[in-house]
């Protein structure tokens, strides 16, 4: 999946050990882009994953990572 075919990107994230998920979406993907996660607490571990969707609706979901 290349970014020329991407239609949507979602980043889901939460404080490690909590149940409340937050989400940041980008609907207009360009060849180069950044995702800014808002309302993060300093010195707090977060876990996140990215969900990429192409023009055909296919999704690529990354494994959970710790920030």
Backbone as CSV, one residue per row, in Angstrom:
resi,resn,N_x,N_y,N_z,CA_x,CA_y,CA_z,C_x,C_y,C_z
1,UNK,0.859,-1.163,0.000,0.000,0.000,0.000,0.908,1.228,0.000
2,UNK,0.775,2.076,-1.012,1.594,3.284,-1.070,0.741,4.498,-0.731
3,UNK,1.378,5.600,-0.347,0.586,6.762,0.049,-0.127,7.412,-1.133
4,UNK,0.221,7.066,-2.376,-0.533,7.582,-3.523,-1.934,6.974,-3.570
5,UNK,-2.111,5.803,-2.962,-3.402,5.117,-2.966,-4.168,5.273,-1.659
6,UNK,-3.558,5.896,-0.669,-4.217,6.032,0.623,-5.366,7.021,0.563
7,UNK,-6.442,6.669,1.247,-7.594,7.553,1.335,-7.748,8.109,2.738
8,UNK,-7.397,7.303,3.747,-7.638,7.715,5.126,-6.584,7.101,6.035
9,UNK,-6.217,7.844,7.079,-5.316,7.354,8.117,-5.930,7.687,9.461
10,UNK,-5.999,6.700,10.346,-6.464,6.929,11.718,-5.369,6.474,12.667
11,UNK,-5.145,7.243,13.703,-4.251,6.843,14.777,-5.111,6.719,16.028
12,UNK,-5.139,5.537,16.618,-5.862,5.309,17.869,-4.830,5.230,18.977
13,UNK,-5.090,5.916,20.095,-4.112,5.943,21.176,-4.801,6.087,22.522
14,UNK,-4.108,5.643,23.578,-4.629,5.753,24.941,-3.458,5.665,25.915
15,UNK,-3.700,6.134,27.132,-2.719,5.976,28.198,-2.644,4.477,28.514
16,UNK,-1.433,3.957,28.638,-1.243,2.534,28.937,-1.990,2.182,30.226
17,UNK,-2.786,1.107,30.175,-3.524,0.636,31.341,-4.911,1.221,31.507
18,UNK,-5.329,2.120,30.588,-6.675,2.686,30.677,-7.553,2.099,29.575
19,UNK,-8.861,2.365,29.651,-9.806,1.848,28.666,-10.284,2.902,27.678
20,UNK,-9.944,4.165,27.900,-10.464,5.249,27.059,-9.551,5.502,25.864
21,UNK,-10.076,5.190,24.670,-9.321,5.384,23.436,-9.625,6.746,22.844
22,UNK,-8.612,7.363,22.288,-8.769,8.607,21.531,-8.376,8.298,20.093
23,UNK,-8.805,9.140,19.180,-8.522,8.882,17.771,-8.257,10.192,17.052
24,UNK,-7.281,10.171,16.183,-6.968,11.312,15.320,-7.008,10.794,13.894
25,UNK,-7.763,11.451,13.028,-7.912,11.002,11.641,-7.387,12.046,10.670
26,UNK,-6.869,11.547,9.564,-6.486,12.401,8.434,-7.237,11.855,7.228
27,UNK,-8.032,12.697,6.598,-8.834,12.248,5.457,-8.203,12.613,4.117
28,UNK,-7.286,13.561,4.111,-6.622,13.963,2.866,-5.146,13.615,2.985
29,UNK,-4.774,12.490,2.428,-3.402,12.017,2.503,-2.611,12.602,1.333
30,UNK,-1.471,13.150,1.644,-0.577,13.704,0.622,0.692,12.858,0.604
31,UNK,1.561,13.058,-0.390,2.794,12.263,-0.427,3.607,12.349,0.874
32,UNK,3.542,13.474,1.562,4.204,13.614,2.861,3.225,14.279,3.822
33,UNK,3.081,13.709,5.004,2.133,14.265,5.965,2.601,13.963,7.374
34,UNK,2.093,14.719,8.327,2.362,14.530,9.743,1.040,14.334,10.472
35,UNK,1.099,13.629,11.578,-0.058,13.456,12.446,0.296,14.070,13.790
36,UNK,-0.523,14.994,14.249,-0.316,15.613,15.555,-1.333,15.042,16.528
37,UNK,-0.835,14.388,17.563,-1.716,13.851,18.604,-1.896,14.928,19.656
38,UNK,-3.126,15.263,19.959,-3.433,16.362,20.877,-3.811,15.838,22.267
39,UNK,-3.680,16.717,23.231,-4.101,16.444,24.612,-3.321,15.318,25.283
40,UNK,-2.065,15.108,24.880,-1.238,14.109,25.548,-0.694,14.683,26.855
41,UNK,-0.596,13.827,27.865,-0.055,14.237,29.154,1.455,13.988,29.155
42,UNK,2.253,14.967,29.581,3.704,14.775,29.593,4.109,13.637,30.525
43,UNK,5.211,12.976,30.179,5.791,11.892,30.985,4.806,10.762,31.269
44,UNK,3.905,10.508,30.320,2.890,9.469,30.462,3.026,8.502,29.282
45,UNK,3.118,7.199,29.541,3.238,6.247,28.428,1.890,6.028,27.728
46,UNK,1.933,6.039,26.419,0.754,5.804,25.585,1.010,4.599,24.700
47,UNK,-0.066,3.919,24.322,0.021,2.904,23.286,-0.810,3.390,22.108
48,UNK,-0.409,2.987,20.909,-1.100,3.471,19.718,-1.001,2.449,18.597
49,UNK,-1.871,2.615,17.617,-1.776,1.875,16.367,-2.290,2.766,15.253
50,UNK,-1.895,2.455,14.035,-2.337,3.209,12.859,-3.201,2.302,11.989
51,UNK,-4.248,2.886,11.432,-5.121,2.180,10.496,-5.091,2.974,9.198
52,UNK,-4.567,2.342,8.156,-4.467,2.970,6.837,-5.511,2.346,5.928
53,UNK,-6.192,3.180,5.138,-7.220,2.668,4.225,-6.954,3.204,2.834
54,UNK,-7.010,2.319,1.831,-6.762,2.747,0.460,-8.074,3.075,-0.254
55,UNK,-7.959,3.435,-1.523,-9.130,3.857,-2.297,-10.159,2.742,-2.471
56,UNK,-9.733,1.482,-2.375,-10.643,0.345,-2.517,-11.275,-0.080,-1.195
57,UNK,-10.892,0.583,-0.083,-11.440,0.235,1.217,-10.629,-0.809,1.972
58,UNK,-9.521,-1.279,1.387,-8.642,-2.223,2.081,-7.950,-1.513,3.234
59,UNK,-7.792,-2.210,4.352,-7.155,-1.609,5.525,-5.885,-2.356,5.900
60,UNK,-4.910,-1.586,6.351,-3.690,-2.114,6.943,-3.660,-1.589,8.365
61,UNK,-3.633,-2.501,9.334,-3.650,-2.123,10.746,-2.316,-2.528,11.358
62,UNK,-1.618,-1.570,11.934,-0.324,-1.863,12.536,-0.504,-2.523,13.896
63,UNK,0.550,-3.149,14.382,0.554,-3.686,15.747,0.577,-2.534,16.735
64,UNK,0.143,-2.800,17.959,0.192,-1.782,19.006,1.636,-1.480,19.348
65,UNK,1.943,-0.225,19.541,3.275,0.232,19.928,3.137,1.115,21.159
66,UNK,4.202,1.272,21.919,4.209,2.154,23.092,4.991,3.395,22.742
67,UNK,4.406,4.572,23.017,5.102,5.857,22.798,6.061,6.115,23.927
